[in-house]
Structures are given as structure tokens and as C-alpha cells.
Amino acid sequence: MIKMAGKIYIVGIGPGAKEYLTIKSIETVKSSDYTVGSSRAIELFSDVQNTIAFNVKDLVDKLKEGVELAIDDNVVSILSTGDPGFSGVLNTVLRISTEKGFPHENIEVIPGISSLQLAAAKNHIQWDSANIMTFHGRENIEDILKVIDNGKVTIALPSRKVKDMAQFLLDNGVEKTRPVTVCERLSYDDEKIVSTSLEHVAESEFTYMCIMVIEDKN
Ligand SMILES: C[S@@+](CC[C@H](N)C(=O)[O-])C[C@H]1O[C@@H](n2cnc3c(N)ncnc32)[C@H](O)[C@@H]1O
């Protein structure tokens, strides 16, 4: 018997705290046969049927498992921090689905509040007039130099460590005194928002869960 393809929801879960989950995300997960996500993401939901937890190392394998379950006619939610379309799992899931012949019309994206949006909100930034940059998992760090002096505030997801990103900017001529705000673990109880100079950021330790807001030149 030929099986019908099921459905995949790629669900944005917001920056991390439960209060930033959307009602749509909660209802989607509740009505799914399987939910794939990091343990931290899965724990946000109280009504989950079968869970498949991933970590950084087995992420792609678990996403493949999720797509295969959807091919077997299951409804599968794949959880993505923030919004799935901003440095999230959207493209990876689309690629795997293409490889496995799962129809893209059976994939629905449920948007979430991005950590970028929360960083902008916390800093009173109208983010449509900011440089939005993500270096997460990418090696295009030099792209920031093209915009850093264009008169706009820059909101960036750093590539590796925040201090390395700051050092890179210093090494490439950005002033030591350039104001930078590091937004760490936004929405969590231990959220930290530190406004200081680029030089100081280069000497400080932060976790990987940070957004950098770099003021414009003036
Ligand atoms: C794989 S990306 C996911 C981005 C996500 N799709 C979004 O829209 O926020 C992970 C990076 O997002 C940023 N990030 C995610 N959640 C965060 C939070 N609660 N506070 C600060 N930065 C966060 C960090 O830079 C982290 O390394």
C-alpha cells in the first residue's frame, strides 16, 4: 500500500521563556504525532505526544527522522528557537524534504518571536532601520565591515564567541570606544543586558547565547 505523506510544521518557539510561546505554537505541538527539538525547546510544551530530542551533533539525523515520520503519514512538529526563518532550521528541513521527496506544500512554518526582535525591543530599536546580520554557523564575518560604518545600528548574531567578534572589529579599525550592548540569554531569569564599549566586550566572557547591538559611528 502506498502511504500518503503527512505534514511537517516548523514551529518557532521564541527566545526561550514560555511566556513568548504563541498560542498557535502550543496548539500545533499539542495536535502533532511527533515533536522534534532540543530538550530545552521540548520542555517548554506541557502537552506533547512522542518526542525526539536532538543536540548540536545529531541535529541533521534527527531532522531526517522527523521528515521520514512525516513521509509515513504522521504529523510532525519541528521546533526551532526564535523564528525558524532567521538562522533557524527552515532551510535544512526544506533541503532534507527535497532529498527525501517530501512535498514542500505539506510543510507549514509557524513563526516565532526571534531573539533579534526581542533584542531590538529591549533596546528601543526600530529594527527595519538597522543592519541585521547573522554569523551563526557561518564564516562570512568580514561582511560586517561592509555595514559597520553606514550610519545605522547593527544587530548581529555572533559567529563564535562575542569577544572574538569584538576583537575582529577592533583589528579592522573600529574604534575602541564604539558603544556595544550585549544581550545575553534574553527572556530567561538570568537575562543580562550589558551596555559598554567595544574594547570592554573584547575583554569579557559571555555565553554563546548572545546578540550584539553595535551603535553607529556617531
Ligand atoms: C541557531 S541561532 C537561532 C536564532 C533563532 N532562529 C532566532 O530567531 O532567534 C542561535 C543563536 O541565536 C541567538 N539567540 C537565540 N536565543 C537567544 C536568547 N534567548 N538570547 C540571546 N540570544 C539568543 C544566539 O546568538 C544564538 O547563538
The ligand as a MOL file (V3000), in Angstrom:
LIG
                    3D

  0  0  0     0  0            999 V3000
M  V30 BEGIN CTAB
M  V30 COUNTS 27 29 0 0 0
M  V30 BEGIN ATOM
M  V30 1 C 20.7240 28.8420 15.7950 0
M  V30 2 S 20.5750 30.5550 16.1270 0 CHG=1
M  V30 3 C 18.8470 30.6330 16.2530 0
M  V30 4 C 18.2630 32.0180 16.0580 0
M  V30 5 C 16.7530 31.9640 16.1510 0
M  V30 6 N 16.1790 31.3320 14.9850 0
M  V30 7 C 16.0980 33.3130 16.3610 0
M  V30 8 O 15.2860 33.7540 15.5240 0
M  V30 9 O 16.3600 33.9250 17.4150 0 CHG=-1
M  V30 10 C 21.1170 30.6030 17.7910 0
M  V30 11 C 21.6470 31.9830 18.1510 0
M  V30 12 O 20.5500 32.8740 18.3370 0
M  V30 13 C 20.8320 33.7790 19.4020 0
M  V30 14 N 19.8510 33.5570 20.4640 0
M  V30 15 C 18.8730 32.6290 20.4900 0
M  V30 16 N 18.1400 32.7430 21.6180 0
M  V30 17 C 18.6700 33.7740 22.3200 0
M  V30 18 C 18.3560 34.3860 23.5680 0
M  V30 19 N 17.3510 33.9480 24.3220 0
M  V30 20 N 19.1160 35.4210 23.9790 0
M  V30 21 C 20.1470 35.8830 23.2190 0
M  V30 22 N 20.4920 35.3390 22.0390 0
M  V30 23 C 19.7630 34.2970 21.5820 0
M  V30 24 C 22.2570 33.4730 19.8600 0
M  V30 25 O 23.1410 34.2910 19.1260 0
M  V30 26 C 22.3940 32.0230 19.4680 0
M  V30 27 O 23.7530 31.6410 19.3260 0
M  V30 END ATOM
M  V30 BEGIN BOND
M  V30 1 1 1 2
M  V30 2 1 2 3
M  V30 3 1 2 10
M  V30 4 1 3 4
M  V30 5 1 4 5
M  V30 6 1 5 6
M  V30 7 1 5 7
M  V30 8 2 7 8
M  V30 9 1 7 9
M  V30 10 1 10 11
M  V30 11 1 11 12
M  V30 12 1 11 26
M  V30 13 1 12 13
M  V30 14 1 13 14
M  V30 15 1 13 24
M  V30 16 1 14 15
M  V30 17 1 14 23
M  V30 18 2 15 16
M  V30 19 1 16 17
M  V30 20 1 17 18
M  V30 21 2 17 23
M  V30 22 1 18 19
M  V30 23 2 18 20
M  V30 24 1 20 21
M  V30 25 2 21 22
M  V30 26 1 22 23
M  V30 27 1 24 25
M  V30 28 1 24 26
M  V30 29 1 26 27
M  V30 END BOND
M  V30 END CTAB
M  END
